[in-house]
Amino acid sequence: METTETDIFEDIKQLKKQKNAIILAHYYQEGDIQDVADYIGDSLGLSQQAAKTNADIIVFAGVHFMAETAKILSPQKRVFLPDLNAGCSLADSCPTEDFRKFKEAHPDHIVISYINCSAEIKALTDIVCTSSNAVQIINDLPKEQKIIFAPDRNLGQYIKKLTGRDMLLWNGSCMVHEIFSAKKITQLQHEHPNAKLIAHPECEEVVLDMADFIGSTSALLKYVVNNDSKEYIVATEPGILYEMTKRAPDKILIPAPPNNNCACNDCPHMKLNTLEKLYACLKNEKPEIIIEESLRKKAEKSILKMLEISARLGL
């Protein structure tokens, strides 16, 4: 007899209880996964939330670097990823050895890395940042401090514009956020003249220049919930529209179109996770995220430095 979707929901619920497990789901996951999750949010916030719990097992429905971050902050917990192939084009655009050489060529530069990077890159980083606190982290550094920013060139360019700081940018990017079509967005704006364009700072500068509001995934969500407008063109991975619709059911949400023949811009890595894979992962306790302890400690140091600065600045 085939297992129904209702059975899977119930089975996952029972397995969580039996194994003292929690499920974390990023905003970009499919709706069914968000529905079974204990916590939904951005990658760092989810990892911090998980670290506060007494769970023995974390199943992170996201991508590889997110599950790594959870393991870095919760070394005593076992961390699993439903599909080990759920990688990240941005993290992949910054190979460890290439970046190590880049860093060594600029020894007088401090390294600030966006959290969307591998554990190895975090270990080569002085301070990790998020799209929410990057500007404040950069502004907190002495004006004369030379900076390398990795791995996202679009976020780096956006920060340069806001801070006026001279930064060396690693030439990485997110395939999802780089593919938005400015031309198609302009056409949408003509069709929906009252719609606000909201965009993630990983988007290209031409899209950000058009935006009414720029912010992290969580910030975009809050903006839609709290803003008075009724229509929004959303330039980020369309998985966020599921939570936006739940929190603001009266708002009209339009996913920004990509520069290809597809109607939407799903992250293929995020969407590798499915409800069935999540169930199998929890049941079989694999695939597991393993990080060698010396690497974990080095990576953790850059995250803790960010949290220390954030706490001092009241972020």
C-alpha positions in Angstrom: 0.0 0.0 0.0 1.3 3.5 -0.9 2.1 5.9 1.8 -0.1 9.0 1.6 1.1 12.5 2.2 -1.0 12.6 5.4 0.8 9.4 6.6 4.2 11.1 5.9 3.3 14.1 8.0 2.2 11.9 10.9 5.2 9.6 10.5 7.6 12.6 10.6 5.8 13.9 13.7 6.3 10.5 15.4 9.9 10.2 14.4 10.7 13.7 15.7 9.2 12.8 19.1 10.9 9.3 19.2 14.4 10.7 18.3 14.2 14.0 20.1 14.7 15.7 16.7 13.8 19.1 15.3 13.4 20.2 11.7 14.7 23.5 10.4 13.3 24.8 7.1 14.7 27.8 5.2 12.1 30.2 3.7 13.0 28.9 0.2 11.8 25.3 0.9 8.6 24.0 -0.6 5.4 24.5 1.4 5.0 21.0 2.7 8.5 21.1 4.3 7.8 24.5 5.9 4.6 23.0 7.3 6.4 20.1 9.1 9.2 22.3 10.4 9.7 23.3 14.0 11.4 26.5 12.9 11.3 28.5 9.7 13.6 31.3 8.8 17.0 32.5 7.5 20.1 30.2 7.8 21.9 31.8 10.7 18.7 32.5 12.7 17.7 28.8 12.3 21.1 27.6 13.5 21.0 29.9 16.5 17.5 28.7 17.4 18.6 25.1 17.1 21.6 25.7 19.4 19.2 26.8 22.1 17.2 23.6 22.1 17.8 20.4 23.9 17.3 18.4 20.7 19.7 15.5 19.9 19.1 15.7 16.2 18.8 18.6 13.7 17.4 18.0 10.2 18.1 21.1 8.2 15.9 21.5 5.2 18.1 23.9 3.3 21.5 23.7 1.6 24.9 22.3 2.6 26.5 25.5 4.0 23.4 26.0 6.2 23.6 22.5 7.7 27.3 23.1 8.3 26.5 26.3 10.2 24.1 24.4 12.4 26.8 21.8 13.1 29.4 24.6 13.8 27.1 26.1 16.4 25.8 22.8 17.8 28.8 20.4 17.8 27.2 18.1 20.4 24.1 17.6 18.2 23.9 15.4 15.1 23.0 17.3 12.0 21.4 15.9 8.8 20.6 17.3 5.4 17.8 15.6 3.4 19.8 15.7 0.2 23.6 15.9 0.4 23.6 17.3 -3.2 21.7 20.4 -2.0 24.6 22.8 -2.5 24.8 26.5 -3.3 26.0 28.2 -6.4 27.3 31.1 -4.3 29.2 28.9 -1.9 30.6 26.9 -4.9 31.8 30.1 -6.6 34.5 30.4 -3.8 36.8 27.4 -3.9 38.9 27.1 -0.8 42.4 26.9 -2.3 41.7 29.8 -4.7 40.4 31.9 -1.9 43.3 31.0 0.3 45.8 32.3 -2.3 43.7 35.4 -2.8 43.8 36.1 0.9 47.6 35.4 1.1 48.2 37.9 -1.7 46.6 40.7 0.4 48.0 40.1 4.0 47.0 43.6 5.1 43.3 43.0 4.5 40.7 41.8 7.0 38.4 39.1 5.5 34.6 39.7 5.9 32.6 36.8 4.5 28.9 36.5 3.9 27.5 33.6 5.8 26.5 31.9 2.6 29.9 30.2 2.2 31.5 26.8 3.2 33.0 25.9 6.6 36.4 26.1 4.9 35.8 29.7 3.8 34.5 30.6 7.2 37.7 29.2 8.7 39.7 31.6 6.5 37.5 34.5 7.5 38.0 37.1 10.3 34.3 38.1 10.6 31.3 36.5 9.1 28.3 38.7 8.3 24.7 38.4 7.1 22.8 40.5 4.6 21.1 42.1 7.6 24.2 43.2 9.5 26.9 43.5 6.8 26.7 47.3 6.6 26.9 47.8 10.3 29.8 45.2 10.6 31.8 47.1 7.9 31.0 50.5 9.4 32.3 49.3 12.7 35.8 48.7 11.3 38.4 51.6 11.3 38.1 53.7 8.2 41.7 52.9 7.2 41.2 49.1 7.5 41.5 47.3 4.2 38.8 44.8 3.5 38.3 41.7 1.4 34.6 40.8 1.0 33.6 37.3 -0.1 32.0 35.5 -1.7 29.1 37.6 -3.2 30.2 40.5 -5.5 26.6 41.9 -5.8 26.2 42.1 -2.0 29.7 43.5 -1.7 29.0 46.1 -4.4 25.8 47.1 -2.5 27.7 47.4 0.8 30.4 49.5 -0.9 27.7 51.9 -2.2 26.2 52.3 1.3 29.4 52.6 3.3 31.8 54.3 0.8 34.4 51.8 1.8 37.1 50.5 -0.6 36.7 46.7 -0.6 38.3 44.0 -2.6 35.4 41.8 -3.8 35.7 38.1 -4.5 34.0 37.4 -7.9 31.2 35.1 -6.7 27.4 35.2 -7.1 24.1 33.4 -6.5 22.6 32.0 -9.7 19.1 32.7 -8.4 19.6 36.3 -7.7 21.7 37.1 -10.8 19.2 35.9 -13.3 16.4 38.4 -12.7 15.5 40.3 -15.8 15.5 44.1 -15.4 13.6 44.4 -18.7 10.8 41.9 -17.6 10.6 43.6 -14.2 10.1 46.9 -15.9 7.3 45.4 -17.9 5.7 44.0 -14.8 5.9 47.5 -13.2 4.0 48.9 -16.1 1.3 46.2 -15.7 1.2 46.8 -11.9 1.9 50.5 -11.4 1.0 50.4 -7.7 3.3 47.4 -6.9 6.4 47.9 -4.7 9.5 46.2 -6.0 11.4 44.5 -3.1 14.7 42.8 -3.7 17.4 40.9 -1.9 20.9 42.6 -1.9 22.3 39.5 -3.8 20.6 40.8 -6.9 22.5 42.7 -9.5 22.9 46.5 -9.2 20.5 47.2 -12.1 17.7 45.5 -10.2 18.6 47.0 -6.8 18.6 50.5 -8.4 15.0 49.9 -9.4 13.9 48.6 -6.0 11.6 50.4 -3.5 13.0 48.3 -0.7 16.2 46.1 -0.3 16.7 43.7 2.5 17.4 40.2 3.7 14.8 37.4 3.3 13.5 38.1 6.8 13.4 41.9 6.1 11.5 41.4 2.9 9.0 39.3 4.8 8.5 41.9 7.5 8.2 44.7 4.9 5.3 42.9 3.1 3.6 42.3 6.4 4.0 45.8 7.8 3.9 48.0 4.7 0.6 49.7 3.6 0.9 48.7 -0.1 -1.3 45.9 -1.5 1.0 44.7 -4.3 4.6 43.6 -4.4 7.0 42.3 -7.0 9.4 40.1 -5.1 12.9 39.7 -6.4 14.3 36.7 -4.4 13.7 33.0 -4.5 9.9 32.5 -4.7 9.8 30.0 -1.9 9.4 33.0 0.5 6.0 33.8 -1.1 4.6 30.8 0.9 5.3 32.4 4.3 4.5 35.9 3.0 1.0 34.7 1.9 0.4 33.0 5.3 1.4 36.2 7.2 -0.2 38.7 4.8 -3.0 36.9 3.0 -4.6 40.1 1.8 -1.4 41.1 -0.2 -0.9 40.5 -3.9 2.6 38.9 -4.4 4.2 38.7 -7.8 7.5 36.7 -8.2 10.1 38.7 -10.2 10.7 37.0 -13.6 14.1 35.6 -14.5 16.0 36.2 -17.8 15.0 32.9 -19.3 11.9 31.1 -20.5 10.8 30.0 -17.0 8.0 31.8 -15.3 9.7 31.7 -11.9 13.2 31.5 -10.4 13.3 28.5 -8.1 16.7 27.6 -6.5 17.4 24.1 -8.0 19.6 23.2 -4.9 16.9 24.2 -2.4 14.3 22.2 -4.3 16.3 19.0 -4.1 14.9 18.6 -0.7 11.5 16.9 -0.7 9.1 15.8 2.0 9.9 12.1 1.2 13.7 12.7 1.4 13.2 14.5 4.7 11.2 11.6 6.1 13.9 9.1 4.9 16.7 11.3 6.3 15.0 11.4 9.8 14.2 7.7 9.7 17.6 6.4 8.6 19.7 9.2 10.2 21.6 10.0 7.1 23.2 11.8 5.3 24.9 13.4 8.2 27.0 16.5 8.3 30.5 15.8 9.7 33.0 18.6 10.3 36.5 17.9 11.6 36.8 19.6 15.0 39.8 21.9 14.2 38.0 23.2 11.1 34.8 23.6 13.1 36.6 25.7 15.8 38.2 28.0 13.2 34.9 28.5 11.4 33.1 29.1 14.7 35.5 31.8 15.6 34.5 34.0 12.7 30.8 33.5 13.5 31.3 34.3 17.2 33.2 37.5 16.3 30.1 38.6 14.3 27.8 37.8 17.2 30.0 39.7 19.6 30.0 42.8 17.3 26.3 42.5 16.7 25.6 42.3 20.5 27.9 45.4 21.1 26.1 47.4 18.4 22.7 46.3 19.6 21.8 44.6 16.3 
